[in-house]
């Protein structure tokens, strides 16, 4: 395991385009450079120029990177593939490893940090009255843990006990709560996190890197959970 203080001097690139946000964060030594643009359906034209701009601002080049942290959804089928293709291309060119992380983990971690929470449910829109839903918590060392694997389900179903008070966040959190019509206790949060932010993805990636969870670019696989989300929605 790499000591935590050594992360201050690592060069890492984090990116996520699984949602309407084109989110990129670059850490060069101890300095972060980030961009978080809400530009639906423009990720193909936005992602690479954004990465290039951040590299230029930092004075770094691809070969300076130690690893790439990739948000792998679930979310937009096309958007997730865009980031994956770019990350793989850069990783092959720079001969560096990838660190794949669920985009919903980044949402959970940001919501916990900004709302001082130790557990949360993340609910993301999957279209057709369905949602991606996952439960997360912090352990005694404040590391993020998945307490329930991400599921695809109807927004009218619930996954928590009625007597458990819990916070809910995500871009489908309001419609999910309305559909359940007060059937369980909700802990209010001040700041709802709608889209994954690469800055928090990068923070999670440091822990993954220390746990030796990076992979070679050719080993990357994307679990779309439901591969036909995009095609069904267009019918």
C-alpha positions as CSV (number, residue, x, y, z in Angstrom):
1,X,0.0,0.0,0.0
2,X,1.2,3.5,-0.9
3,X,1.4,5.8,2.2
4,X,-1.4,8.4,1.9
5,X,1.0,11.4,1.9
6,X,2.6,10.1,-1.3
7,X,-0.7,10.7,-3.1
8,X,0.1,14.4,-2.9
9,X,2.8,13.9,-5.5
10,X,1.0,11.6,-7.8
11,X,-0.2,12.6,-11.3
12,X,-3.8,11.3,-11.8
13,X,-6.5,12.0,-14.4
14,X,-10.1,11.3,-13.5
15,X,-13.0,11.5,-16.0
16,X,-16.7,10.7,-16.1
17,X,-19.2,11.2,-18.9
18,X,-21.9,8.8,-17.8
19,X,-24.4,11.6,-17.1
20,X,-25.2,15.0,-18.5
21,X,-22.0,16.2,-16.9
22,X,-18.7,16.1,-18.7
23,X,-16.4,16.0,-15.7
24,X,-12.6,15.9,-15.7
25,X,-10.2,16.4,-12.8
26,X,-6.4,16.4,-13.1
27,X,-4.0,16.1,-10.2
28,X,-0.4,17.0,-11.0
29,X,1.8,16.7,-7.8
30,X,-0.3,18.5,-5.2
31,X,-2.3,20.7,-7.5
32,X,-5.7,20.0,-8.9
33,X,-7.2,21.3,-12.2
34,X,-10.8,20.5,-12.9
35,X,-13.7,21.1,-15.3
36,X,-17.3,20.1,-14.6
37,X,-19.6,21.0,-17.6
38,X,-23.3,20.2,-17.8
39,X,-23.5,19.7,-21.6
40,X,-25.8,16.8,-22.5
41,X,-25.1,15.1,-25.8
42,X,-21.8,17.0,-26.5
43,X,-19.3,14.8,-24.6
44,X,-17.8,13.5,-27.9
45,X,-16.8,17.1,-28.8
46,X,-16.0,18.3,-25.3
47,X,-14.1,15.6,-23.4
48,X,-10.7,15.5,-25.3
49,X,-10.4,19.3,-25.6
50,X,-11.1,19.6,-21.9
51,X,-8.4,17.1,-21.0
52,X,-6.0,18.8,-23.3
53,X,-6.7,22.2,-21.8
54,X,-6.2,20.9,-18.2
55,X,-2.9,19.3,-19.2
56,X,-1.8,22.5,-20.8
57,X,-2.8,24.6,-17.8
58,X,-0.8,22.2,-15.6
59,X,2.2,22.0,-17.8
60,X,2.0,18.2,-17.9
61,X,1.7,15.7,-20.7
62,X,0.1,12.3,-21.0
63,X,3.4,10.5,-20.2
64,X,3.5,12.3,-16.8
65,X,0.4,10.5,-15.6
66,X,0.6,7.6,-13.1
67,X,-3.0,6.3,-13.7
68,X,-6.4,7.2,-15.1
69,X,-9.5,7.0,-12.9
70,X,-12.6,6.2,-14.9
71,X,-16.2,6.6,-13.9
72,X,-17.9,3.5,-15.4
73,X,-21.6,4.3,-14.7
74,X,-24.2,3.1,-14.6
75,X,-25.7,5.9,-16.6
76,X,-25.9,6.9,-20.3
77,X,-24.9,4.0,-22.5
78,X,-23.3,6.2,-25.0
79,X,-21.7,8.6,-22.5
80,X,-20.2,5.8,-20.5
81,X,-18.6,4.4,-23.7
82,X,-17.2,7.8,-24.6
83,X,-15.2,8.1,-21.4
84,X,-14.1,4.5,-21.5
85,X,-12.8,4.8,-25.1
86,X,-10.9,8.0,-24.3
87,X,-9.5,6.6,-21.1
88,X,-8.3,3.4,-22.8
89,X,-6.7,5.4,-25.6
90,X,-4.8,7.6,-23.2
91,X,-3.8,4.6,-21.1
92,X,-2.4,2.7,-24.1
93,X,-0.6,5.8,-25.3
94,X,1.0,6.5,-21.9
95,X,1.4,2.9,-20.9
96,X,-0.4,3.4,-17.7
97,X,-3.2,1.6,-15.7
98,X,-6.8,2.4,-15.3
99,X,-8.8,2.6,-12.1
100,X,-12.5,1.9,-12.9
101,X,-15.0,3.1,-10.2
102,X,-18.8,3.2,-10.2
103,X,-20.0,6.7,-11.0
104,X,-22.6,6.3,-8.2
105,X,-19.8,5.9,-5.7
106,X,-18.6,9.3,-6.6
107,X,-22.1,10.7,-6.1
108,X,-22.4,9.0,-2.8
109,X,-19.0,10.1,-1.5
110,X,-19.6,13.8,-2.5
111,X,-23.1,13.8,-0.9
112,X,-21.7,12.3,2.3
113,X,-18.8,14.8,2.5
114,X,-21.1,17.8,1.8
115,X,-23.9,16.7,4.1
116,X,-21.9,15.1,6.9
117,X,-23.5,11.7,6.4
118,X,-22.3,8.1,7.1
119,X,-24.8,6.3,4.9
120,X,-26.8,7.2,1.9
121,X,-28.9,5.8,-1.0
122,X,-28.0,7.0,-4.5
123,X,-30.9,7.0,-7.1
124,X,-30.1,7.7,-10.7
125,X,-32.6,7.8,-13.6
126,X,-32.6,4.7,-15.9
127,X,-35.6,5.9,-17.9
128,X,-38.9,4.1,-18.5
129,X,-39.9,4.5,-14.8
130,X,-36.8,2.6,-13.7
131,X,-33.9,3.6,-11.6
132,X,-30.4,2.6,-10.7
133,X,-30.2,2.4,-7.0
134,X,-27.4,1.6,-4.5
135,X,-26.7,1.9,-0.8
136,X,-23.4,3.2,0.6
137,X,-21.8,3.8,4.0
138,X,-18.6,4.8,5.6
139,X,-16.7,2.3,7.7
140,X,-14.8,3.1,10.9
141,X,-11.8,4.4,8.8
142,X,-14.1,6.7,6.8
143,X,-13.7,4.6,3.7
144,X,-16.6,4.3,1.3
145,X,-18.3,0.9,1.2
146,X,-21.1,-0.5,-0.9
147,X,-23.7,-2.0,1.4
148,X,-26.0,-3.0,-1.4
149,X,-24.8,-3.6,-5.0
150,X,-26.3,-1.4,-7.7
151,X,-29.7,-2.6,-8.9
152,X,-32.0,-1.8,-11.7
153,X,-35.6,-1.6,-10.5
154,X,-38.9,0.1,-10.8
155,X,-39.0,3.5,-9.0
156,X,-42.1,2.2,-7.2
157,X,-40.1,-0.4,-5.3
158,X,-38.1,0.2,-2.2
159,X,-34.9,-1.4,-0.9
160,X,-34.8,-0.2,2.7
161,X,-36.7,-1.0,5.9
162,X,-39.5,1.2,6.9
163,X,-38.0,1.8,10.4
164,X,-34.6,3.0,9.0
165,X,-34.1,6.7,8.5
166,X,-31.7,7.3,5.6
167,X,-30.7,10.1,3.2
168,X,-31.3,9.8,-0.5
169,X,-29.5,11.7,-3.3
170,X,-29.2,11.5,-7.1
171,X,-30.9,12.9,-10.1
172,X,-34.0,10.6,-9.6
173,X,-34.2,11.0,-5.8
174,X,-37.2,13.4,-5.9
175,X,-39.3,11.2,-8.2
176,X,-38.3,8.1,-6.2
177,X,-39.5,9.6,-3.0
178,X,-42.7,10.8,-4.6
179,X,-43.4,7.4,-6.0
180,X,-42.9,5.8,-2.5
181,X,-45.3,8.4,-1.1
182,X,-43.8,8.6,2.4
183,X,-43.5,4.8,3.0
184,X,-40.3,5.2,4.9
185,X,-38.4,7.8,6.9
186,X,-36.1,10.2,5.0
187,X,-33.3,12.2,6.5
188,X,-33.3,15.6,4.8
189,X,-30.0,16.7,3.1
190,X,-29.0,20.3,2.4
191,X,-27.2,19.6,-0.9
192,X,-28.5,17.0,-3.4
193,X,-25.8,15.6,-5.7
194,X,-27.2,15.0,-9.2
195,X,-24.2,14.1,-11.3
196,X,-20.8,12.4,-10.7
197,X,-18.0,14.9,-10.2
198,X,-14.5,13.8,-11.3
199,X,-13.0,15.7,-8.4
200,X,-14.6,13.2,-5.9
201,X,-13.9,10.3,-8.3
202,X,-10.2,11.3,-8.1
203,X,-10.4,11.2,-4.3
204,X,-11.8,7.7,-4.4
205,X,-9.3,6.6,-7.0
206,X,-6.4,7.4,-4.6
207,X,-7.8,4.8,-2.2
208,X,-8.3,2.3,-5.0
209,X,-4.7,2.8,-6.2
210,X,-3.4,2.3,-2.7
211,X,-5.3,-1.0,-2.5
212,X,-3.7,-2.1,-5.8
213,X,-7.0,-2.1,-7.7
214,X,-5.8,-0.6,-11.0
215,X,-6.0,-2.7,-14.2
216,X,-4.3,-2.7,-17.6
217,X,-6.3,-0.8,-20.2
218,X,-7.0,-4.1,-22.2
219,X,-8.6,-5.5,-19.1
220,X,-11.4,-2.9,-18.9
221,X,-14.9,-4.2,-19.1
222,X,-18.1,-2.1,-18.5
223,X,-21.1,-3.5,-16.7
224,X,-23.9,-1.5,-18.2
225,X,-26.4,-3.3,-15.9
226,X,-29.0,-2.9,-18.6
227,X,-27.4,-2.8,-22.0
228,X,-30.6,-1.8,-23.8
229,X,-31.5,1.3,-21.9
230,X,-30.6,3.6,-24.7
231,X,-32.2,1.6,-27.5
232,X,-35.4,1.0,-25.7
233,X,-35.8,4.6,-24.8
234,X,-35.8,5.6,-28.5
235,X,-38.6,3.3,-29.5
